[in-house]
Amino acid sequence: MVFFMSFFSFLFSWSDFGPKEDETKICNSSDYEKYLLIDNKDQQVLANKEFQFWNTKWEKTPEQYPYLVKMASAQNDLFKLTGDLEHLSKATDYLEKANELSRFENPNMLRSLSRNYISEHQFQKALKTLKLAEDRAYQLEGTYKMLFDVHMEIGNYDQAKAYLNKIAVSNSFDYVIRMSKWADHSGDLEGAIMHMNTALEGAYKSKNQKLIQWTITNLADYYGHQGEIAKSYEFYLKALEIDPSDAYAKKGLAWIAFSNDRNPDAATAILKAINKYHNSPDYLLLHADIAEFEGKIESKEDHIDSYFCAMEMIEGQSKMYAKYNSLLLAEHPTAVQQAIELAMEEIESRPTAQSYSLLANAYAKSGAQKKAEQIVSSQIIGKTFEPEPLLIAAQILKSSGQLSPQYEEIKSDLLGSIYELGPLQEQTILNL
């Protein structure tokens, strides 16, 4: 789901652009209030106990590297439960150590390490580690699945499709969800939803609650992209029926309250309930968007300052937020060069249309209009269906006066993406 795209937006008031009386609001607090009272503190306690159990065993027998894998699993659970990136870093450290001790011979452990690298947006490291797993020449199907994932992340779509074909014979849950991802990348949202619904059927048959919940939240996201907001809302609620503490599903409800209902109070209440037990820097940016929407500029700046303070605290993990950092820094003339450098680093890691859009945006903000236009024409137009980079491309094309048929097509697509991009982008899109 796309959340935080207000960094180059035109400020407008809720009274001017909020929903009219005859527009349908979707969120009803009576549907979800009970979930806002529930946290995951008990789950955190269990995960900490699990970590301590294996850590004690490891300290007594440090040659038993499988204990490190168990410790990493507990730390990954704590990261998911709290949003604290320190847990993710620790998990990666333990997996690196375990792979070193096993001389990088265990494909399953190599895939576990790659999975953490992907979470940290260390995509080139993930690819290198997966190639090691592939070289081991056994347990290959699991490796092929993850090679598809990482090639999709870094924009190697031909390679990704080749690996997808390698696992097609299985027609498994893992294959179907990757078919869904491929369809979404190809601009076939109907196909993506169809495949994900097939995956949900498989998840129900398996009676695996984690798979069911994961699939339901993905369908909620897809329905939001499609503009079926009521269905998106229904699926987030279904996810909360399974796990009432699911922070991701609650954040989805907050976005619906903000972007569709234009109800900043409801959105803020949901976010504050999440923040009691789960904290991630990107929540601060959604708080900033809501404050800007309400015209509370000082509050907006406070949230952005808090966000950058959080970036300083997680310096080693800040590449996970390169997109947001580049967009924010590009808004300030004294920091625009830093935004350019961050965008270039992102391109080196994952040369996708979205990464190039960060560079195009930063160049445009710095006054290097021709460079921005060249990137738009060579690296964005025809390379993505994602609304974020397309909005940047449209703004750059308009400022250059290139109102081509391609520009008009992008503008038309963006008019259907106002919910996804958020209320702070509405007037920007209408003014294209």
N, C-alpha and C positions, 0 to 999 in steps of 0.2 A: 504494500500500500504506500502511496506517495503522501508524505506529510508536509515537509517543512520547506515550502517554496516561496516564502514571502520576502526573501532577502533583497530582491530587486523590484519589489512591488510598489504600486501606487497606493498611498494610504487613502482609504475612504471610510465614511461613517456607516455604521450599522443602520441608522435611520434611513439613509439614502438607498442602500443596496441590500438590506436584509429581506427576508421572505415576506411577501404580502399575506394578508389575512387569509386569502383563499388557498394558499399553498399548504401542502400537507407536511406537517412535522411528523417524524417517525419515532423518535425516542420518547418513551414513557417511563418515567422514573419508577413507577410501580413494577415494571418488568425486571428491573435490575438492582433496585435499592438493596435487596437482601445480599447481593453479591458484593456490594461495596463495603459491607461490614466484615467481610471474610478476608483474612490474610493467609500467608503461607509460612508463618513462623514455626509451626510444628514440623513442617517439611524441612525447613532449614535446620532445625535441631537434629532431625534424623540424618540429614546429609552430613552434618558436622560430626556426629557420632560415627557414621560410616567411615569418614576420613580418618578420624582418630584411631579407629580399630585397625585399619590397614597401615597407618603410619607407625603404630606401635610394633606391628609385625615387621615392617621394613627396617626399623631401627635395630631390631634384634637380629635380623638376618638380611643384611643389605645386598647379598648376592641374589636374592629372590626378586628379580626385576618385575615379575607379574604383579607384585604388590604395588609397584609404582603406577601400573595401569589402573588398578582399583582406586588408588589415591587420586589419579587424574579424573576418573569418572565422577568421584564425589565432588571434586572441585568444579567440574563442568556443571554438575547438578546445582551447586551453589550459585554459579554464575547465572544460570537460567532462572533460579528462584529470586535472586537479589538484583541482578543487573550490574553487579560489582565486577569490573574488569580485572581486578586483582586476582579473582578466582580463575578467570580464563587464562591469565598469564601463568599462574601456578600450574594449572592443568597442562599447559603446553610444555612447561619446564620438565614436569614429571614424565611426559611422553617422550620428550627428546632424550632424557636420561635412560629410559627403558629401552629405546631403540638403539642407543649407543651400546648398552650392555648386551643387547641381543645381536649386535653387529649388523643391524639393519636387515635381518634375514626373515623377519616375520611379517608377511603381507598385511595381516589383520592389524598389527600394531602400527605399521606404516600408514595404513588408511586412517587409523584413529588420529595419528599426528597430523595427517593432511587435513582431516576434518577440522581440527583446531586452527590450522593455518588459514583455512578458508574463513572461519569465523573471525579471525583477526585481520582479514583482508591481505594476508601475505600469500597472494595467489601464485607467485612464481616459486616460492618455497613449496607450496602445496603440489604444484605440477612436478617439480623435481623429485619430491618424495614419492608421488604416485608412479612416476616412471621407474623408480627403484622397485616398487612393489610389482609393477608389470614385468620387470626383468626377472623376478623370482619365478615367474612362469607357473604359478599355481594359485588357486583361489582367484582366478582371473575375472570372473564375472563381477565380483564386488569391486575390483579395481577398475574395470571398464565403466561401471556406473559412476564412480567418483571422477574418472577422467572426463566423462561427459560433463559432469557438474563444473569442474574447474575450467574446461575449455569454453563453456558457456559464459562463465564469469569474466574471462579475459578476451572474449570476442573471437575465439578461434572456432567459428561456427561449422566449417567444413569438417574439422577434426571431431568436434562434438557429435555431429551427425554420424560420422563413421563409427564412433564408439556406441552410439545409440543403436545402430544397426547390429552391432555385435551381440547386444543383449535382447534383441527383438524376439528371438525364439522362445524366451522364457515366458513372455506375456504376463510377467509377475506384477505385483503391486509397484515395485520399484521401477519397472519399465513403464508402466502406465502413467505414473506421476511425472516421469521424465518426458513422455510424449506430450503431457499437458504443458510442461514448461517449454517444449519445442514449439508447440502450437501458439502459445502466447508470444514467444519471440517472433514468430512468423506473422503476427498480426491476426491470427485466427482465434479470437477470444471465445467464440462459440465452441470451437474444437477443444480449447483448453478446459472449458467448463465441462464439456462432455466427458473428456478423459478423467478429470478429477472426480466427477460423479461415479464413474466406473471404479475408480480407486476407492471411493468411499464404500461402495458395495463390498469390495474385497476386504476393506478394513472391518466392516461390520461382521463379515463372515469369520474373520480371524479372532473377533472378540478382544482385540488389542485396543485398550482404551486410549493409549497414547497415540496410536496410529489414527484412530477415529477422530480424536480431538485435533491432531495436526491437519488432517484432511479437511475437516469442517472449517477451520480458520482459514485455510487456503481458499476454499470455496467462498467464504465470506469476502475475502479480498477480491477475488475474481468478479463476484457479483457487483461489488462496489465499482470496479473498473468499467463494468458493462453498463453502469447507471441504474442497476436494479437495487436501489438502496434498501428497500424494505426486505428483500431477500438477504442482503448482506447483514442487516440488523438481526434477522431471524437466526442466521447461522452463528453470529457471535454469541447470541443468547444460548444456542445449543451447546456451544463450546463451554460456556460457563455452567451449564447444567452438569457437564462431566467434571470440570474442575473449576469450582467457584472462585479460585484465587488466580485464574489465568490472566496475567497482566496484559498479554498481547490482545486478547479478546476485549478486555476492558478499554484498552487504548483505541481499539476499533470503534467501540461505542462512543468514546469521547470525540473521535473524528466525525462520526455521523452527527452528533449533537452540534458540533462546531460548523462543519462544512455544509451539511444539508439543512439542519434546523436553524442554523444561525443563532444558537442558544449558548453563548459563552459561559453563562453561569453553570449550566448543566455539564458542559465539557470540563470546566475547571473543577467541579465537584468530583467528577469521575477521576480526573488526573490526581487530585489530592488523595483520594482513597488509594490509588495505586502507589503513590509516593510513600505511603506509610510503611511499605515493606519491599518495594522494588524501585530502584533508582537507576536511571540511565540518562546520560547527558542530553539525548535527543528530546526527552520530556521537557527540558528547559526551553527548547526552541519552540515546541508547541505552545507552552505557556506564553512565550514572547509573541507568537502569532496572535494568540487570543487577546493579549493586552493591546497589541497594535490595532486589532479589529475594533476594540472598544475605545480606541483613542487615548489609551493610557501609555503615553510614550515613555515616561520615566520608568514605569513598571516594565515595559518591554526592554529597555536598556539594562535594567537591573538583571533581568533573566539572561540576557545575552552576556553580560559581564560574568554572571555565575557559570554560564556555559564555558567561557574561555578559562575561568579558574579551574573548572573540571578538566579541561584539556591539559592544563599544566600538571594536574595531579596524575594523569594517565599518559604522560608523554610517550611512553613506549607503545601505546595502543592507539595513538591519535590518528593513525592512518585509516582507522575504521570510520573516521568522521571527516575524511579529506574533502568529500563533496560539500558538506555544510561549511567547513572552514574556508574553502576557496570562495564560495558564494558570499559569505559574510565579509571576508577580508576585501573582496573586490569592490565593496561598497564604499571603501575608505581610500581616498587618493594616496595616503601615506602607506597603505598596506597592499596596494594593488599588485606591486611586484611580487610580494610574498604569495598572493593568490595565484599569480602566473606560475611561480615555482612549484606550488603545491599541485596545480593542475598538470604540470609536466611530469611530476613524480607519479601522479595517478595514471597518466597515459603510459608511462614506462611499466607500471604494474599491471594495468588492464586497459589496453588500447581500444576501448569501446566508444560508441557514439556519445554516450553520456560523459565519459572522461574528456573527450574532445570538446564537448559543449562547455565544460568548465573553463577550458583554455580560451575558447572563443569568447565567452562572457568576460573573462578577465582582460583579454586584449581589447575588447570593445570598451570596457570601463576605463582602460588606460589611454584610450584615444587611438589605438592601433586598429582602426576600422578595417583596413584592407586585409590585414592578417586574420581578423575575425571572420570576414566574408569568405576568405579562401578556405578556412576550416569548415565553415557551414556548408559550402558547396561540395567539398571533397570528403568530409568525414561524418556529416550528420544527415543531410538530405538523402533520402533513399536508403539509409542505413539503420533506421530505428523507427518503431511505432510508439516509443515512450513519449508522453506529453512534456516531461521536463526539458529534455534537450530540444524538442521541437519548439517549445515556447521561446527558449533562448534564440534559436535559429530564426524564428519569425520576427522577433524584436530587432535582430541585427539586419535582416533583409529589409525591414520597413525603414530603419534609420538610414539605409543606403539607397533607398528609393527603388529597390528591385522588387516591384510588385508583380512578380511573374505568376504564371499558372501554378507553379509549385507552391509559391507563397500563399495563394488563395486556397489551395487544397489543405495546407497546414493550418491556416486560420479556421477553415471549416471543421477540421478534426479537433482543434483546440476548443471550439465552442461546445463540443460534446464532452470536454474534459474538465469543466469548471469544478465539479464536485471533487474530482481526483486531485486537482491542483490546489483547491482551497479558495475560500472567499476573498482572500487578499489578492488573488490573481484575476478575479472576475472582471474588474474594470480594465485591467491591463489587456485582457483578451478582447473585450468588447471594443477597445480603442485601436486594435491592430488594423 
